[in-house]
């Protein structure tokens, strides 16, 4: 049972009413059935930040880029981009440091790799 003594809903049943959105896009009007569909269209680039959006039954139009859930996504994407840049920079510096270390220690490593272990004999005559 769920909180409040109600029975659980069957899978796939939503308690949130469908929210239709109207979008003024490229000189026409587009009706989007849900916020999820809107986000898919936004991510694919069909809806731009300057397209006007309003809920069905409301009068006020708002730019798509100013919607709260879109603004949050844009901020998260900006943070992710910064993290990716810093991670790439750190990995490049680590790779550069490793290459410089290997270059500086190459003769020692090559000498050690060519040595036979103690007690080993050479089986092929020179």
PyMOL commands that set and color helices and strands:
alter all, ss='L'
color gray80, all
select helices_A, chain A and resi 3-5+35-43+64-66+68-114
alter helices_A, ss='H'
color red, helices_A
select strands_A, chain A and resi 21-25+28-32+52-55+62-63
alter strands_A, ss='S'
color yellow, strands_A
deselect
rebuild
show_as cartoon
